[in-house]
């Protein structure tokens, strides 16, 4: 029998996390009863259609404890007498000594609130991201005795210390992740075969149906009809937009192109200033965050999709950027870098162009090649769509998650009966 799952999220809904929303909807359609526990209230002004299709109730925890002191204190004093409080306090103190930050205290307080305001019928916990959401989830699990599982992605893996990752992996019943290198890193830490699984998010191919039109034959020769380069992503360090802008500035003067960026992010002002310095500002359009259907329209209008993924200074990096899968599904040739999970989707000169990270010259050469050769773009785009539709259908991920949940629940029931 399927259990009611409380899914702990960093924020909900978020435009940049369509892969999570898609998974939530897929699980609901597969018959799972979900309640969403969000650590932050939404900040995006728009929503994707998928968010309106998800039926699960959303519970918001206090983002900052001092903003809701009565709520937090009520949970704290109610928890003191409960059996899980002392084990939780012991674990929290052990963690705090290794990570003396306000963030650690915040996760403890949020977990107390979750345990105190426990949604009726909640029988399982599942965290999306193994850093802060998994901290709240793990603490709530200690407090309540409810088991938990986890989906790890990218930043959460690579910016978490190994001690914390290995301990969470040991406490969770299982963890899935969406790239092979993330899978190998976590498996090496835990060294237990049935604790970590590789599960590509995939794409809802009903939402990203085949593009029946055709991409243009623009080759950069016509000043009145320049080649259209598109990128979608937040303006943050790991997306490498400064590298992409420098690459665009290196393109030959006789090549006519225009570039559109879709996405928000704190780094937009710096990128716009860099474009001014590089002398390319008149060729750029900054759209800001757009809803999914608007992004899809841009994929179909563009000639090239570019994303200069990199490993950020703090270790943050993408897993397999969902936008590369989306663009590929629309026969749009993608140019990206050899970072993280990108090569798990794109093979250089087979179904995309892949260049070394942090190399504006190599990226500029790939952009020029794609602009001047429409036939190459079409061949690579066709191959990219085939790869996505054959290997990145999100229904496969939902089937895998369904199997993992149900097998684990059978084990839990057997353990209880034999205890």
PLY file of the C-alpha trace (Angstrom):
ply
format ascii 1.0
element vertex 419
property float x
property float y
property float z
element edge 418
property int vertex1
property int vertex2
end_header
0.00 0.00 0.00
1.38 3.43 -0.94
2.19 5.83 1.86
1.49 9.56 2.02
4.78 11.29 1.19
5.86 14.66 2.57
8.22 16.14 -0.01
10.63 18.71 1.45
11.70 21.40 -1.03
13.94 24.44 -0.79
11.26 26.59 -2.42
8.04 26.04 -4.31
7.10 26.87 -6.96
10.35 27.88 -8.69
10.69 28.61 -12.42
14.24 27.27 -12.46
13.19 23.85 -11.12
10.80 22.55 -13.74
12.43 19.12 -13.45
11.19 18.87 -9.86
7.69 20.06 -10.70
7.57 17.61 -13.58
8.54 14.78 -11.24
5.95 15.79 -8.64
3.22 15.79 -11.26
4.43 12.44 -12.59
4.29 10.89 -9.14
0.79 12.28 -8.56
-0.36 10.83 -11.87
1.19 7.51 -10.86
-1.11 7.51 -7.82
1.09 8.91 -5.05
-0.42 11.13 -2.34
1.94 14.08 -1.81
2.13 17.05 0.52
4.79 19.62 -0.36
6.85 21.14 2.46
8.57 24.31 1.24
11.36 26.00 3.18
10.79 29.27 1.31
7.84 31.09 -0.17
7.89 31.71 -3.93
9.75 34.73 -5.30
9.13 34.24 -9.03
6.39 36.39 -10.51
5.33 33.74 -13.02
4.41 30.07 -12.86
4.82 27.23 -15.32
1.63 25.43 -16.42
2.89 22.29 -14.66
2.60 24.07 -11.29
-1.12 24.59 -11.82
-1.58 20.90 -12.63
-0.02 19.68 -9.37
-2.78 19.11 -6.81
-0.67 18.58 -3.68
-1.18 20.85 -0.69
1.78 23.16 0.03
2.96 23.89 3.59
5.45 26.72 4.11
7.94 26.48 6.96
9.31 29.69 8.51
12.11 30.77 6.17
13.80 32.76 8.95
13.10 31.71 12.51
13.08 35.26 13.88
10.23 36.17 11.52
7.88 33.67 13.19
9.19 33.30 16.76
5.88 32.21 18.29
5.52 29.40 15.77
9.09 28.21 16.38
8.92 28.44 20.20
5.61 26.59 20.25
7.22 23.77 18.26
10.31 23.75 20.49
8.44 23.48 23.79
5.99 20.94 22.37
8.91 18.83 21.21
10.89 18.73 24.47
8.77 15.97 26.01
8.79 13.78 22.89
11.05 10.71 22.60
12.78 11.99 19.49
13.87 15.31 20.97
17.02 14.16 22.81
18.36 12.14 19.82
17.65 15.14 17.59
19.41 17.53 19.96
22.42 15.20 20.09
22.65 15.04 16.29
22.11 18.77 15.90
24.88 19.53 18.41
27.28 17.16 16.60
26.49 18.89 13.30
26.70 22.39 14.75
30.20 21.79 16.11
31.32 21.00 12.54
29.22 23.72 10.90
28.80 26.72 13.20
26.41 28.74 11.03
22.98 30.39 11.37
21.89 28.10 8.54
22.39 25.03 10.74
20.24 26.52 13.51
17.58 27.47 10.97
17.30 23.87 9.72
16.92 22.62 13.30
14.10 25.10 13.92
12.37 24.30 10.64
12.50 20.58 11.45
10.90 21.22 14.85
8.09 23.17 13.19
7.55 20.41 10.63
7.43 17.76 13.35
5.02 19.84 15.44
2.71 20.77 12.55
2.92 17.35 10.96
0.46 17.03 8.06
-2.21 14.47 8.81
-1.41 11.01 7.47
2.22 11.72 6.61
4.03 8.35 6.57
7.20 9.07 4.58
9.65 11.91 4.01
11.42 12.66 0.75
13.90 15.51 0.29
14.68 17.22 -3.00
18.36 18.28 -2.68
20.76 16.66 -0.25
22.01 19.90 1.32
19.57 22.08 3.30
16.27 20.30 2.46
17.83 16.98 3.47
19.04 18.56 6.73
15.48 19.54 7.63
14.24 16.13 6.49
16.86 14.17 8.44
16.19 16.16 11.61
12.42 15.74 11.23
12.96 12.01 10.71
14.91 11.72 13.98
12.21 13.68 15.81
9.27 11.68 14.44
10.73 8.28 13.62
9.43 8.60 10.04
11.92 7.18 7.45
13.19 9.30 4.58
14.65 9.16 1.09
16.33 11.78 -1.07
16.83 13.13 -4.58
20.26 14.77 -4.98
21.04 16.95 -7.96
24.10 19.15 -8.53
25.02 22.07 -6.30
23.78 20.20 -3.27
26.25 17.36 -3.92
29.31 19.36 -4.82
29.07 22.09 -2.19
28.36 19.73 0.72
31.30 18.46 2.80
31.99 14.75 2.50
31.28 14.11 6.19
27.78 15.50 5.82
27.08 13.74 2.53
28.22 10.36 3.81
26.19 10.67 7.02
23.02 11.66 5.17
23.50 8.89 2.63
23.85 6.46 5.50
20.67 7.66 7.24
18.44 7.91 4.16
16.83 4.68 3.00
18.07 5.49 -0.50
19.14 8.45 -2.63
18.77 9.03 -6.37
20.79 11.45 -8.45
20.61 12.63 -12.03
24.20 12.42 -13.38
26.72 9.62 -13.56
29.53 11.60 -11.94
27.29 12.62 -9.04
26.25 8.98 -8.69
29.86 7.78 -8.64
30.91 10.44 -6.11
28.17 9.51 -3.66
28.56 5.78 -4.17
32.29 6.10 -3.43
31.45 7.91 -0.19
28.91 5.38 1.06
30.36 2.20 -0.55
26.99 0.43 -0.38
25.42 -0.67 -3.66
21.73 -0.36 -2.76
21.93 3.13 -1.24
22.52 5.32 -4.32
20.83 5.09 -7.73
21.25 6.92 -11.04
17.97 8.35 -12.30
17.90 10.87 -15.15
15.06 13.36 -14.77
14.13 13.08 -18.40
11.62 15.32 -20.10
7.85 15.34 -20.30
7.72 14.69 -24.03
3.99 15.37 -24.10
4.77 18.94 -23.02
7.74 19.17 -25.39
6.22 17.53 -28.43
8.07 17.24 -31.76
8.70 20.51 -33.59
6.94 20.06 -36.94
8.40 23.23 -38.41
11.95 23.80 -39.53
14.86 25.77 -38.16
16.21 28.44 -40.48
19.14 28.31 -42.90
20.61 31.58 -41.64
24.37 31.52 -42.05
25.33 34.89 -40.64
25.83 36.48 -44.04
22.67 38.63 -44.09
22.87 41.68 -41.84
19.07 42.04 -41.99
18.49 38.43 -40.88
21.20 37.48 -38.34
21.63 34.02 -36.86
19.66 33.66 -33.61
21.61 32.32 -30.61
19.57 31.49 -27.49
20.44 30.65 -23.90
18.18 29.87 -20.95
19.47 29.86 -17.40
19.91 31.87 -14.23
22.64 34.49 -14.24
24.85 32.68 -11.72
28.52 31.75 -11.85
28.13 28.08 -12.76
26.24 28.94 -15.97
29.34 30.66 -17.39
27.58 33.57 -19.03
30.65 35.78 -18.77
32.54 33.16 -20.81
29.72 33.04 -23.35
29.67 36.83 -23.73
33.44 36.86 -24.27
33.05 34.15 -26.89
30.38 36.16 -28.69
32.70 39.18 -28.70
35.36 37.04 -30.43
33.14 36.15 -33.40
34.39 37.57 -36.73
33.15 41.00 -37.72
31.60 39.71 -40.96
29.32 37.33 -39.06
25.81 38.60 -38.29
24.18 37.23 -35.15
21.88 38.15 -32.27
21.72 36.68 -28.80
18.77 36.31 -26.43
19.02 35.34 -22.78
16.05 34.02 -20.81
16.29 33.83 -17.02
16.68 35.83 -13.85
19.55 35.84 -11.41
21.58 38.20 -9.27
24.36 38.40 -11.85
22.34 40.04 -14.62
23.58 43.58 -13.92
27.22 42.48 -14.07
26.61 40.62 -17.32
24.96 43.65 -18.89
27.94 45.78 -17.82
30.33 43.22 -19.33
28.39 43.26 -22.61
28.77 47.04 -22.66
32.52 46.73 -22.11
32.83 44.10 -24.85
30.94 46.28 -27.32
28.21 43.75 -28.12
25.30 45.22 -26.16
23.35 46.16 -29.30
23.17 42.50 -30.35
21.81 41.21 -27.03
18.28 40.89 -25.64
17.63 40.14 -21.98
14.16 38.64 -21.56
14.19 37.84 -17.84
12.28 34.84 -16.50
9.61 33.43 -18.81
6.98 30.73 -18.43
7.58 27.34 -20.00
5.38 27.84 -23.06
7.23 31.07 -23.89
10.58 29.33 -23.55
9.38 26.56 -25.87
8.47 29.15 -28.52
12.01 30.55 -28.34
13.56 27.09 -28.78
11.60 26.73 -32.00
12.60 30.16 -33.32
16.31 29.94 -32.53
19.17 28.57 -34.63
21.61 27.67 -31.85
21.37 27.05 -28.11
24.48 27.88 -26.07
25.33 27.25 -22.40
28.90 27.63 -21.09
28.62 25.46 -17.97
31.51 25.59 -15.49
32.56 24.57 -12.01
32.13 27.64 -9.79
34.73 28.76 -7.27
32.79 27.14 -4.39
32.48 23.83 -6.26
28.92 24.46 -7.45
28.11 23.07 -10.89
25.19 21.90 -12.97
24.16 18.28 -13.12
22.62 17.79 -16.53
20.94 21.13 -17.30
17.32 20.45 -18.17
17.37 23.29 -20.71
19.83 21.31 -22.86
17.39 18.41 -22.91
14.49 20.74 -23.70
16.34 22.49 -26.53
17.51 19.17 -27.98
13.93 17.90 -27.99
13.10 20.71 -30.43
15.87 19.78 -32.90
17.85 22.84 -31.80
21.59 22.26 -31.93
23.24 22.77 -28.54
26.73 24.05 -27.85
27.99 23.47 -24.33
31.01 22.41 -22.28
32.50 19.17 -21.01
31.33 19.74 -17.43
29.43 17.37 -15.17
26.52 15.59 -16.89
26.60 17.51 -20.19
28.59 14.77 -22.02
25.96 12.26 -20.87
23.57 14.01 -23.28
25.79 15.59 -25.93
28.51 13.87 -27.99
30.71 16.35 -29.83
29.97 16.43 -33.58
27.41 13.62 -33.11
24.39 15.40 -31.64
25.85 18.74 -30.51
29.10 20.63 -30.08
31.04 20.23 -26.83
34.05 22.40 -25.97
36.36 22.70 -22.94
35.06 24.77 -20.08
36.50 28.25 -19.39
37.63 28.56 -23.03
36.01 31.52 -24.85
38.15 30.91 -27.96
36.98 27.30 -28.33
33.39 28.35 -27.68
33.65 31.12 -30.28
35.02 28.63 -32.83
32.09 26.28 -32.19
29.60 29.13 -32.48
31.14 30.29 -35.75
31.11 26.74 -37.13
27.43 26.33 -36.27
26.43 29.75 -37.61
28.16 29.27 -40.96
26.89 25.70 -41.48
23.09 25.39 -41.34
23.27 21.83 -42.70
25.50 20.83 -39.78
23.08 22.45 -37.34
20.18 20.52 -38.81
22.05 17.19 -38.72
23.16 17.63 -35.12
19.74 18.91 -34.05
17.99 15.90 -35.60
20.38 13.54 -33.81
19.88 15.40 -30.53
16.11 15.01 -30.73
16.48 11.28 -31.39
18.73 10.91 -28.33
16.22 12.72 -26.10
13.15 10.86 -27.31
14.88 7.48 -27.05
16.70 7.92 -23.72
15.33 10.91 -21.77
11.59 10.29 -21.45
10.69 11.24 -17.88
8.21 8.37 -17.61
11.22 6.04 -17.20
12.32 8.04 -14.14
8.81 7.96 -12.64
8.69 4.17 -13.13
12.08 3.84 -11.42
11.05 6.03 -8.48
7.77 4.12 -8.15
9.68 0.85 -7.97
12.17 2.20 -5.40
9.45 3.57 -3.14
7.32 0.44 -3.30
10.24 -1.95 -2.75
11.40 0.09 0.25
7.92 0.19 1.74
7.66 -3.59 1.44
10.95 -3.88 3.32
9.70 -1.51 6.02
6.53 -3.55 6.46
8.53 -6.78 6.70
10.88 -5.24 9.31
7.91 -4.12 11.42
6.28 -7.56 11.26
9.50 -9.32 12.26
10.33 -6.86 15.07
0 1
1 2
2 3
3 4
4 5
5 6
6 7
7 8
8 9
9 10
10 11
11 12
12 13
13 14
14 15
15 16
16 17
17 18
18 19
19 20
20 21
21 22
22 23
23 24
24 25
25 26
26 27
27 28
28 29
29 30
30 31
31 32
32 33
33 34
34 35
35 36
36 37
37 38
38 39
39 40
40 41
41 42
42 43
43 44
44 45
45 46
46 47
47 48
48 49
49 50
50 51
51 52
52 53
53 54
54 55
55 56
56 57
57 58
58 59
59 60
60 61
61 62
62 63
63 64
64 65
65 66
66 67
67 68
68 69
69 70
70 71
71 72
72 73
73 74
74 75
75 76
76 77
77 78
78 79
79 80
80 81
81 82
82 83
83 84
84 85
85 86
86 87
87 88
88 89
89 90
90 91
91 92
92 93
93 94
94 95
95 96
96 97
97 98
98 99
99 100
100 101
101 102
102 103
103 104
104 105
105 106
106 107
107 108
108 109
109 110
110 111
111 112
112 113
113 114
114 115
115 116
116 117
117 118
118 119
119 120
120 121
121 122
122 123
123 124
124 125
125 126
126 127
127 128
128 129
129 130
130 131
131 132
132 133
133 134
134 135
135 136
136 137
137 138
138 139
139 140
140 141
141 142
142 143
143 144
144 145
145 146
146 147
147 148
148 149
149 150
150 151
151 152
152 153
153 154
154 155
155 156
156 157
157 158
158 159
159 160
160 161
161 162
162 163
163 164
164 165
165 166
166 167
167 168
168 169
169 170
170 171
171 172
172 173
173 174
174 175
175 176
176 177
177 178
178 179
179 180
180 181
181 182
182 183
183 184
184 185
185 186
186 187
187 188
188 189
189 190
190 191
191 192
192 193
193 194
194 195
195 196
196 197
197 198
198 199
199 200
200 201
201 202
202 203
203 204
204 205
205 206
206 207
207 208
208 209
209 210
210 211
211 212
212 213
213 214
214 215
215 216
216 217
217 218
218 219
219 220
220 221
221 222
222 223
223 224
224 225
225 226
226 227
227 228
228 229
229 230
230 231
231 232
232 233
233 234
234 235
235 236
236 237
237 238
238 239
239 240
240 241
241 242
242 243
243 244
244 245
245 246
246 247
247 248
248 249
249 250
250 251
251 252
252 253
253 254
254 255
255 256
256 257
257 258
258 259
259 260
260 261
261 262
262 263
263 264
264 265
265 266
266 267
267 268
268 269
269 270
270 271
271 272
272 273
273 274
274 275
275 276
276 277
277 278
278 279
279 280
280 281
281 282
282 283
283 284
284 285
285 286
286 287
287 288
288 289
289 290
290 291
291 292
292 293
293 294
294 295
295 296
296 297
297 298
298 299
299 300
300 301
301 302
302 303
303 304
304 305
305 306
306 307
307 308
308 309
309 310
310 311
311 312
312 313
313 314
314 315
315 316
316 317
317 318
318 319
319 320
320 321
321 322
322 323
323 324
324 325
325 326
326 327
327 328
328 329
329 330
330 331
331 332
332 333
333 334
334 335
335 336
336 337
337 338
338 339
339 340
340 341
341 342
342 343
343 344
344 345
345 346
346 347
347 348
348 349
349 350
350 351
351 352
352 353
353 354
354 355
355 356
356 357
357 358
358 359
359 360
360 361
361 362
362 363
363 364
364 365
365 366
366 367
367 368
368 369
369 370
370 371
371 372
372 373
373 374
374 375
375 376
376 377
377 378
378 379
379 380
380 381
381 382
382 383
383 384
384 385
385 386
386 387
387 388
388 389
389 390
390 391
391 392
392 393
393 394
394 395
395 396
396 397
397 398
398 399
399 400
400 401
401 402
402 403
403 404
404 405
405 406
406 407
407 408
408 409
409 410
410 411
411 412
412 413
413 414
414 415
415 416
416 417
417 418
